Amino acid sequence: MIESVKLRRQCMLDFYSHYEHLCELQGSLPLKAVKANVTRDGIDLIVDHIKATDWAPLLNALRHNKTLTSIRIRSLHQHGLEESGVERYKTHFRRRIPAPLPKDLTGQLCKAVKGCLSISDVLKHLELQGLLLRERDLALLIKGLATASSLESVSLAYCPIGDGGLEKICQSIKNTATIRFVNFTACSLTWRGAEHIANLLKHQAIRRHGQAWAESLRYRRPDLEYMTGLRRITLNCNMLIGDRGASAFADCLGEDLWLKALDLQQCGISDEGARSLLDALQTNTTLVVLDVRKNPLIGHVLMKKIIERVLKNGNSADSEYKWLISPSSKDALKTKPKKRTIVLGNGRRGKATIRIGLSSKKSVSPGKKNSPVRESYSPKPLPPGTKGFLPWRTAERAKRCRGRAVDCAGELPLKIQSGVPVKVTLEHASTSETEDTEDVEDVIQQTDLSKSLDKTDVAQYQQLQV
């Protein structure tokens, strides 16, 4: 075998080795950002500040790779996608917003991703965030999605593909057996895009019903959890979906047995669309996440009913379908607490200032044990001149001696049996006298927990479930 071909085949098994080899052939240095964000199983790149000359070895290494299980390529040109609230406006003037990728580079990137999807058998997660995809670029990506054999999740968050691009993607993945999660956050979608996804769910439901009927023959019970198709759909921040899109989802969710999570945050839904979704939940028992938060047109009582109904469905759900984190607007407006400064006066070496910040917890040395029993017996400070006043050094020594006595008295082993009244006697040290006095405390354990749980009524049990 030719030495160059052998080397290329060996490099295809390791992404960064192949990338270094291609950089060496080109006569350039590997990027530090690539090395810092590449692991054995995945790659996570922010591509805003990569020069045009450094793209060729990166795209060639990506096109021929067969070992990566996760590919994340992000662009933050849309006014700071990772920032919110006050921080966004602070950094707007301080940091320059990166320019979007050129059109030819987005086309080459989609072509490289298509090549990786067509030859890889281990790639499971694909995320393209904030890229301005044209129709030509989207067509290349759709061909790669149609030929993918192991892809499980696809994310095109903040890519303005519109309803037309979403329709083409739905047509390509409707017969795919492996894709389970899709994310179209802030993709400029309207109620037409919601209808395209609803039609996709109906098409997959018909195929699943046929598969379930075939598995139920000869008195067998079909396993619905291991059937193929979409399990989670995320459509956050698409304000034009509205009530019409919500009603489209409600029509297909009423009889759906497979979809687990549907995220509709900031989608312009009002009480009308929320009621249609609530009616669909009366017959749907498999949906464990229906996120309609951040829709101010939905009433608080109606939103509470939807969340309660969904939480009842999620009692026996898998842990992988969780609610997405939704930070509140109050948290975004919070700023760091400012330190107050007090100027004492001027001197030869400048102004003497004292900074007053937040109180921090005292550090505890590993050798000393800080027990709550010892803190409860600390003597109260008395003003000088009164009877019983002790200097602080003497008080600290007395506190240490008192703590040892309390620790020794409090470490008595006690075995308390359930259902039997027990008397426990504890000796406490006095704070004003040197002689020890005894206080008696009676601890009575009346009933077992099992008897008290039996008396809990049904309404309280349902409330505990929620």
C-alpha positions as CSV (number, residue, x, y, z in Angstrom):
1,M,0.0,0.0,0.0
2,I,1.2,3.5,-0.8
3,E,2.6,5.2,2.3
4,S,0.4,8.4,1.8
5,V,-2.8,6.4,1.5
6,K,-1.9,4.3,4.6
7,L,-1.2,7.5,6.6
8,R,-4.4,9.1,5.5
9,R,-6.4,6.0,6.6
10,Q,-4.7,6.1,10.0
11,C,-5.4,9.8,10.4
12,M,-9.1,9.3,9.6
13,L,-9.4,7.4,12.9
14,D,-8.4,10.5,14.9
15,F,-9.8,13.9,14.0
16,Y,-7.0,16.1,15.5
17,S,-4.2,13.9,14.0
18,H,-5.7,14.2,10.6
19,Y,-6.2,18.0,11.1
20,E,-2.5,18.4,12.1
21,H,-1.4,16.4,9.1
22,L,-3.4,18.5,6.7
23,C,-2.1,21.7,8.3
24,E,1.5,20.4,7.9
25,L,0.8,19.7,4.2
26,Q,-0.6,23.3,3.8
27,G,2.3,24.8,5.7
28,S,0.2,26.4,8.4
29,L,-0.1,26.0,12.2
30,P,-3.1,24.2,13.8
31,L,-5.5,26.6,15.5
32,K,-5.5,26.7,19.3
33,A,-9.3,26.9,19.4
34,V,-9.6,23.6,17.6
35,K,-7.2,21.9,19.9
36,A,-8.9,23.3,23.0
37,N,-12.4,22.3,22.0
38,V,-11.7,18.9,20.5
39,T,-12.1,15.7,22.6
40,R,-11.9,12.1,21.7
41,D,-15.7,11.9,21.0
42,G,-16.7,15.4,19.9
43,I,-15.9,18.8,18.6
44,D,-17.3,22.2,19.7
45,L,-16.2,25.2,17.7
46,I,-17.1,28.9,17.6
47,V,-16.2,29.8,14.1
48,D,-16.6,33.6,14.1
49,H,-12.9,34.5,14.3
50,I,-11.4,31.7,12.0
51,K,-9.6,33.2,9.0
52,A,-10.4,32.0,5.5
53,T,-7.0,30.4,5.0
54,D,-7.5,28.2,8.0
55,W,-10.8,26.7,6.9
56,A,-9.4,24.2,4.3
57,P,-7.6,21.7,6.6
58,L,-10.5,21.9,9.1
59,L,-13.2,21.1,6.6
60,N,-11.2,18.3,4.9
61,A,-10.6,16.7,8.3
62,L,-14.3,17.0,9.1
63,R,-15.4,15.6,5.8
64,H,-13.4,12.3,6.1
65,N,-13.8,11.7,9.8
66,K,-15.5,8.5,11.1
67,T,-14.9,8.7,14.8
68,L,-16.7,11.8,16.1
69,T,-19.9,11.2,17.9
70,S,-20.8,14.9,18.4
71,I,-20.3,18.0,16.1
72,R,-21.2,21.5,17.4
73,I,-20.4,24.4,15.1
74,R,-21.6,27.8,16.5
75,S,-21.6,31.3,15.4
76,L,-22.5,34.2,17.8
77,H,-22.9,37.0,15.3
78,Q,-26.6,37.6,16.2
79,H,-25.9,40.2,19.0
80,G,-24.5,37.8,21.6
81,L,-26.6,34.5,21.6
82,E,-25.1,33.5,25.0
83,E,-25.9,36.7,26.7
84,S,-29.2,38.2,28.0
85,G,-30.6,41.2,29.8
86,V,-28.2,43.8,31.0
87,E,-25.1,41.9,30.1
88,R,-26.0,42.1,26.4
89,Y,-26.2,45.9,26.4
90,K,-23.0,46.2,28.5
91,T,-20.9,44.2,26.1
92,H,-22.5,45.7,23.0
93,F,-20.2,48.7,23.1
94,R,-17.3,47.1,24.7
95,R,-16.8,44.1,22.4
96,R,-17.1,44.1,18.7
97,I,-19.8,41.8,17.3
98,P,-18.3,39.2,14.9
99,A,-19.4,39.3,11.3
100,P,-21.4,36.4,9.8
101,L,-19.6,33.7,7.8
102,P,-19.3,34.4,4.1
103,K,-21.6,32.5,1.7
104,D,-18.9,30.3,0.2
105,L,-17.7,29.2,3.6
106,T,-21.2,28.2,4.8
107,G,-21.6,26.2,1.6
108,Q,-18.3,24.4,2.1
109,L,-19.2,23.7,5.7
110,C,-22.5,22.1,4.8
111,K,-20.7,20.1,2.2
112,A,-18.2,18.8,4.8
113,V,-21.0,18.0,7.2
114,K,-22.8,16.1,4.5
115,G,-19.7,14.0,3.7
116,C,-19.3,13.2,7.4
117,L,-22.9,12.2,7.8
118,S,-22.7,9.9,4.7
119,I,-19.7,7.9,5.9
120,S,-19.9,8.0,9.7
121,D,-21.5,5.2,11.6
122,V,-21.1,6.7,15.1
123,L,-22.1,10.3,14.7
124,K,-25.1,10.9,17.0
125,H,-25.4,14.7,17.7
126,L,-25.3,17.5,15.1
127,E,-25.7,21.2,16.1
128,L,-25.3,24.1,13.7
129,Q,-26.1,27.3,15.6
130,G,-26.5,30.8,14.3
131,L,-25.5,30.1,10.7
132,L,-27.1,31.9,7.8
133,L,-28.0,29.0,5.5
134,R,-29.1,29.6,1.9
135,E,-31.3,27.2,0.0
136,R,-28.2,25.7,-1.7
137,D,-26.6,25.1,1.7
138,L,-29.8,23.7,3.2
139,A,-30.1,21.3,0.2
140,L,-26.7,19.8,0.9
141,L,-27.5,19.4,4.6
142,I,-30.8,17.7,3.8
143,K,-29.0,15.2,1.6
144,G,-26.7,14.4,4.5
145,L,-29.6,14.0,6.9
146,A,-31.3,11.6,4.6
147,T,-28.3,9.3,4.4
148,A,-27.3,9.4,8.1
149,S,-27.4,6.0,9.7
150,S,-26.7,6.8,13.4
151,L,-27.8,10.4,13.9
152,E,-30.1,10.9,17.0
153,S,-30.4,14.7,17.5
154,V,-30.4,17.6,15.1
155,S,-30.2,21.3,16.2
156,L,-30.5,24.3,13.9
157,A,-31.0,26.8,16.7
158,Y,-30.9,30.5,15.5
159,C,-30.6,29.5,11.9
160,P,-33.3,31.5,10.0
161,I,-34.4,28.6,7.7
162,G,-38.1,29.7,7.7
163,D,-41.1,27.5,6.9
164,G,-39.9,26.5,3.5
165,G,-36.6,25.1,4.9
166,L,-38.4,23.3,7.7
167,E,-40.8,21.7,5.2
168,K,-37.8,20.2,3.3
169,I,-36.2,19.0,6.5
170,C,-39.4,17.3,7.6
171,Q,-39.7,15.6,4.2
172,S,-36.1,14.2,4.5
173,I,-36.3,12.9,8.1
174,K,-39.9,11.6,8.1
175,N,-38.7,8.1,7.2
176,T,-35.5,8.2,9.3
177,A,-35.4,5.6,12.0
178,T,-32.7,7.0,14.3
179,I,-33.5,10.8,14.7
180,R,-35.2,11.3,18.1
181,F,-34.6,15.0,19.0
182,V,-35.0,18.1,16.8
183,N,-34.3,21.7,17.9
184,F,-35.6,24.6,15.8
185,T,-35.2,27.5,18.3
186,A,-35.6,31.0,16.8
187,C,-35.7,29.7,13.2
188,S,-38.2,32.3,12.0
189,L,-41.1,29.8,12.0
190,T,-44.8,30.6,11.8
191,W,-48.0,28.5,12.2
192,R,-47.2,26.9,8.8
193,G,-44.0,25.4,10.2
194,A,-46.0,24.0,13.2
195,E,-48.3,22.4,10.7
196,H,-45.4,20.8,8.9
197,I,-44.1,19.3,12.1
198,A,-47.6,18.1,13.0
199,N,-48.0,16.4,9.7
200,L,-44.6,14.7,10.3
201,L,-45.9,13.4,13.6
202,K,-49.0,12.1,12.0
203,H,-47.0,10.3,9.3
204,Q,-44.7,8.6,11.9
205,A,-47.7,7.7,14.1
206,I,-49.4,5.8,11.2
207,R,-46.1,3.9,10.6
208,R,-45.8,3.2,14.3
209,H,-49.4,1.9,14.6
210,G,-48.7,-0.6,11.9
211,Q,-45.5,-1.7,13.6
212,A,-47.4,-2.0,16.9
213,W,-50.1,-4.1,15.3
214,A,-47.5,-6.5,13.8
215,E,-45.9,-6.9,17.2
216,S,-49.2,-7.5,19.0
217,L,-50.0,-10.6,17.0
218,R,-50.2,-14.0,18.8
219,Y,-51.1,-12.3,22.1
220,R,-47.8,-10.4,22.3
221,R,-47.5,-6.9,23.9
222,P,-45.7,-4.3,21.7
223,D,-43.0,-2.2,23.4
224,L,-43.7,1.4,22.5
225,E,-40.6,2.8,24.1
226,Y,-38.2,1.2,21.6
227,M,-40.0,2.2,18.4
228,T,-38.4,4.7,16.1
229,G,-39.4,8.3,15.5
230,L,-39.3,11.7,17.1
231,R,-39.4,11.9,20.9
232,R,-38.7,15.6,21.6
233,I,-39.4,18.8,19.6
234,T,-38.1,22.2,20.6
235,L,-39.6,25.3,19.0
236,N,-38.8,28.0,21.4
237,C,-38.6,31.7,20.5
238,N,-40.8,31.5,17.4
239,M,-43.4,34.2,18.2
240,L,-45.5,33.7,15.0
241,I,-46.6,30.1,15.8
242,G,-49.5,31.4,17.9
243,D,-52.8,29.7,18.6
244,R,-53.1,28.3,15.1
245,G,-49.9,26.4,15.5
246,A,-50.9,25.3,19.0
247,S,-54.2,23.9,17.7
248,A,-52.3,22.0,15.0
249,F,-50.2,20.3,17.7
250,A,-53.3,19.6,19.8
251,D,-54.9,17.7,16.9
252,C,-52.0,15.3,16.6
253,L,-51.2,15.0,20.3
254,G,-54.7,13.8,21.3
255,E,-54.0,10.2,20.0
256,D,-50.2,10.2,19.9
257,L,-48.5,7.5,22.0
258,W,-44.8,8.3,21.4
259,L,-43.9,12.0,21.7
260,K,-42.5,12.7,25.1
261,A,-41.6,16.4,25.1
262,L,-42.8,19.6,23.3
263,D,-41.2,22.9,24.1
264,L,-43.2,26.0,23.1
265,Q,-41.6,28.9,25.1
266,Q,-42.1,32.4,23.7
267,C,-44.4,31.2,20.8
268,G,-47.2,33.8,21.1
269,I,-49.7,31.4,22.4
270,S,-52.8,32.8,24.3
271,D,-55.6,31.2,26.3
272,E,-57.3,29.8,23.2
273,G,-54.3,27.7,22.1
274,A,-53.6,26.7,25.7
275,R,-57.1,25.4,26.1
276,S,-56.7,23.2,23.0
277,L,-53.5,21.8,24.3
278,L,-55.2,21.1,27.7
279,D,-58.0,19.3,25.9
280,A,-55.5,17.1,24.1
281,L,-53.8,16.2,27.4
282,Q,-57.1,14.7,28.6
283,T,-56.5,11.7,26.3
284,N,-52.7,11.8,26.1
285,T,-50.9,10.0,28.9
286,T,-47.3,9.8,27.4
287,L,-46.4,13.4,27.1
288,V,-44.2,14.3,30.1
289,V,-43.0,17.8,29.1
290,L,-45.3,20.5,27.6
291,D,-43.4,23.7,28.2
292,V,-45.6,26.8,27.5
293,R,-43.8,29.2,29.8
294,K,-42.9,32.7,28.8
295,N,-46.2,33.1,27.0
296,P,-47.7,36.2,28.8
297,L,-51.0,35.8,27.0
298,I,-51.7,32.5,28.9
299,G,-53.5,32.9,32.3
300,H,-51.8,31.7,35.4
301,V,-54.5,29.3,36.4
302,L,-54.6,27.7,32.9
303,M,-50.8,27.3,32.8
304,K,-50.9,25.7,36.2
305,K,-53.5,23.2,35.0
306,I,-51.4,22.3,32.0
307,I,-48.2,21.8,34.1
308,E,-50.1,19.7,36.7
309,R,-51.5,17.5,34.1
310,V,-48.2,16.9,32.4
311,L,-46.4,16.3,35.7
312,K,-48.9,13.5,36.5
313,N,-48.0,11.9,33.2
314,G,-44.3,12.1,34.1
315,N,-44.4,10.1,37.3
316,S,-43.0,7.0,35.5
317,A,-41.1,8.8,32.7
318,D,-37.4,8.4,31.9
319,S,-34.9,10.9,33.3
320,E,-33.7,12.0,29.9
321,Y,-36.8,14.1,29.1
322,K,-36.4,17.1,31.4
323,W,-37.7,20.6,31.4
324,L,-35.4,23.1,29.8
325,I,-33.9,25.8,32.0
326,S,-35.9,29.0,31.8
327,P,-34.1,31.9,33.5
328,S,-36.4,34.6,34.8
329,S,-36.1,38.2,33.7
330,K,-35.3,39.3,37.2
331,D,-32.1,37.2,37.2
332,A,-31.0,38.8,34.0
333,L,-31.4,42.3,35.5
334,K,-29.5,41.6,38.6
335,T,-26.1,43.2,38.7
336,K,-23.1,42.5,41.0
337,P,-23.3,44.2,44.4
338,K,-21.2,47.3,44.6
339,K,-18.7,47.7,47.4
340,R,-19.0,50.8,49.5
341,T,-15.9,52.8,50.2
342,I,-15.3,55.1,53.1
343,V,-12.6,57.7,52.8
344,L,-10.9,58.4,56.1
345,G,-8.5,61.2,55.0
346,N,-5.5,62.2,53.0
347,G,-1.9,61.3,53.8
348,R,1.5,61.2,52.3
349,R,0.9,57.9,50.7
350,G,-2.5,58.7,49.3
351,K,-6.1,58.4,50.6
352,A,-6.9,55.8,53.2
353,T,-10.0,53.9,52.2
354,I,-12.0,51.0,53.7
355,R,-14.0,48.7,51.5
356,I,-17.2,47.2,52.9
357,G,-18.5,44.2,51.0
358,L,-20.8,41.3,51.6
359,S,-20.2,39.3,54.8
360,S,-18.5,36.0,54.0
361,K,-18.6,32.9,56.1
362,K,-15.7,32.2,58.4
363,S,-13.3,29.6,57.2
364,V,-13.1,26.5,59.4
365,S,-9.8,24.8,59.9
366,P,-9.8,21.1,59.2
367,G,-8.6,20.2,62.7
368,K,-11.4,22.0,64.5
369,K,-15.0,20.8,64.5
370,N,-17.6,23.5,64.5
371,S,-20.7,21.8,66.0
372,P,-24.1,23.5,66.5
373,V,-24.2,22.3,70.1
374,R,-21.1,24.4,70.9
375,E,-22.5,27.5,69.3
376,S,-25.8,27.3,71.3
377,Y,-23.9,27.6,74.5
378,S,-21.8,30.7,73.7
379,P,-22.1,33.3,76.5
380,K,-23.7,36.6,75.7
381,P,-21.4,39.6,75.9
382,L,-22.0,41.8,78.9
383,P,-21.2,45.5,79.1
384,P,-18.1,46.3,81.2
385,G,-18.7,47.1,84.9
386,T,-21.7,44.8,85.3
387,K,-21.8,41.8,87.5
388,G,-20.4,38.7,85.7
389,F,-18.5,40.6,83.0
390,L,-15.6,38.6,81.6
391,P,-12.9,39.9,79.2
392,W,-13.0,38.4,75.8
393,R,-9.8,36.3,76.3
394,T,-11.2,34.7,79.5
395,A,-14.6,34.2,77.7
396,E,-12.9,32.4,74.8
397,R,-11.0,30.1,77.2
398,A,-14.2,29.3,79.1
399,K,-16.0,28.7,75.8
400,R,-13.4,26.1,74.8
401,C,-13.5,24.3,78.1
402,R,-17.3,24.4,78.0
403,G,-17.4,23.0,74.5
404,R,-15.4,19.9,75.5
405,A,-17.7,19.1,78.3
406,V,-20.7,19.5,76.1
407,D,-19.2,17.4,73.3
408,C,-18.4,14.6,75.8
409,A,-21.9,14.7,77.3
410,G,-23.6,14.9,73.9
411,E,-21.8,11.9,72.3
412,L,-23.6,9.3,74.4
413,P,-24.8,6.4,72.2
414,L,-28.6,6.2,72.3
415,K,-30.8,3.5,70.7
416,I,-34.4,4.6,70.5
417,Q,-37.0,1.9,69.5
418,S,-40.1,2.9,67.6
419,G,-43.4,2.9,69.5
420,V,-41.8,3.0,73.0
421,P,-41.7,6.2,75.1
422,V,-38.1,7.0,76.0
423,K,-36.7,9.5,78.6
424,V,-33.4,11.1,77.7
425,T,-31.4,13.1,80.2
426,L,-28.9,15.7,78.9
427,E,-26.4,17.6,81.1
428,H,-26.0,21.3,80.0
429,A,-23.2,23.7,81.2
430,S,-24.3,26.9,82.9
431,T,-23.2,30.2,81.4
432,S,-23.0,32.3,84.6
433,E,-22.0,29.8,87.3
434,T,-19.1,27.3,87.5
435,E,-21.3,24.5,89.0
436,D,-23.1,22.2,86.6
437,T,-26.9,21.9,86.6
438,E,-29.0,19.2,85.1
439,D,-32.0,19.8,82.7
440,V,-34.4,17.0,81.9
441,E,-36.0,16.7,78.5
442,D,-38.6,14.1,77.7
443,V,-38.7,12.8,74.1
444,I,-41.7,10.7,73.4
445,Q,-42.2,8.9,70.1
446,Q,-45.9,8.2,69.8
447,T,-46.6,6.4,66.5
448,D,-44.9,4.8,63.5
449,L,-44.7,6.5,60.1
450,S,-46.5,3.6,58.5
451,K,-49.6,4.2,60.6
452,S,-49.6,7.9,59.9
453,L,-49.3,7.3,56.1
454,D,-52.4,5.1,56.2
455,K,-54.5,7.9,57.5
456,T,-53.6,10.3,54.6
457,D,-56.6,11.0,52.4
458,V,-56.7,10.7,48.6
459,A,-56.7,14.4,47.9
460,Q,-53.5,15.0,49.8
461,Y,-51.9,12.0,48.0
462,Q,-52.7,13.5,44.6
463,Q,-51.3,16.8,45.7
464,L,-48.1,15.1,46.8
465,Q,-47.9,13.5,43.3
466,V,-48.0,16.9,41.6
